[in-house]
Amino acid sequence: MLTGLNHLTLSVRDLARGIAFYRDLLGLRLHARWDGGAYLSAGDLWLCLSLDAGAAISAGGYTHYALSISQQDFPALAARLRAAGVTEWQQNRSAGDSVYFLDPDGHQLEAHAGSLAQRLATCRAAPYQGMVFEE
């Protein structure tokens, strides 16, 4: 079933400040940036910064924790969550199968079948507005 942490998505109020902190201060590798965010990595961990310039950050915004799942196991998990009546907080709008759901305490989680390499390949084919690749 779940195989580990897939990626972290953190809402930021100031994208340039967020990139500087994670890349320059903490040493993460910057892979791509666009008007509304950036993709970085630390080893196998994929970090997405998502511009959310409002009060929503204090309420969670788009910040969530994504868990890796194989493509083969994804449909069964998604069906099990839905059958249990687990609240879905967002519909998937990006490459790779994902189900976004809340845990019993309201933490925003995601089960995602995909990798940063797959996401970057999709973005190269159809970049987000203002996206620039650093590689």
N, C-alpha and C positions, 0 to 999 in steps of 0.2 A: 504494500500500500504506500503510504507516505515514505519518502526516502530521505528527507532532510529539508533544511531551509533553502528555498529557491532564490528569493530576492527580498530586499527591503525597499519599500517605497516611502519616502519621507516628504511630507509637505514642507515647503520653504516659502518664506515671505520675500526673500531676495535671492534670486538664482545665482547671481555672480558671487555673492557672499557665501552661499552654500557650496558652490564649486570650489572656491578658494579654501574653505575650511576643510572639505573632504579630500581634495587633491593636494593642496599645498601644505596644509598643516598635518593631516593624518596620512598622506602618502598614497591615497587610492589612485588608480589609473583612470583617467578620463577617456571614454571611448567616443562619446558623441554628446552634443548639446543642441538644443532647439529653443524656440521662443518660450516654451512652457516647461522645459525640464532638461535633464541630463542623465546619461548612463555612465556609471563608474563601476569599478570592480576592485575587490580586495581578495586576492587569491581566487577561489571559486565563488565567492560571494558577489552577487550582482546588486548594486545599489542604484535606485532611481530617485532623483530629486524631482519633485513635481511642484511647479510654481502655484501657490495657493495664497495670494496676497489678500487675505482677509481674516476675519475673526474665526473662520472655520478651523484654522489650525488648532486653536485651543480646544475645539470640540472633536479633533481627530482629523478633519479634512480627508484627504486621500491617503493619509498614512495608514499602512497595513503591513502585515507580515505574511509572506507567501511561502508555502511549503511545496516542495517538489513532489511530483507524482508521475508515474510512467503513463504514457499515452494509453497503454493497455488497461491500466487500473482506473483511469479517469472516469469513464462513464458510470461505473458501479458506485464510486464514491459520490459523484454528483447526484445520482439517483437516490442513494441512501440518505444524503443530507436533505434532499427535497422531500422524501417520504417521511422523514422525522419532523418536518415542519420548521427546519432551521431557517432563520431569516437571511435572505440574500440582500446585501446592502448595495450591490451594483451589478449590472449586466456586463459581460465581457465585451470590450470594444477593441481589443488589440490581438496581435498574432498569438497563436497557441491557445489551446483549450484552458479555460480558467473558470472556476466558480468562486465567487466572492461571498463570504458568509460571516455571520457574527457568532462568537462563542457565547456561552451563557452570561458572561459579564459584559458583553457589548464590544469586545475587542474585534477589530476588523481583520479578518483572515482571508487568505486566498489559497486554493489548491491549484497549482499551475503545472501543465505539461509543456515544457519548453525550456530553452536556455537563452542566455544572453547572446550567444553566437547566432541562434535562430532569429531572435528579435532584431539584431543588427542587420542581418541579411534582408529581412522583410523591410526594414527602414531604408536600406540602400535602394531597394526597388521602388519604394513609395515613401520618401522622407516626410517627416512632420514639418510643418511650416517653420522655416528658419533653421533647419537642422544642418549642422556642420559635423563631419566626421573627423576625428583627431588622428586616425591611424593612416 
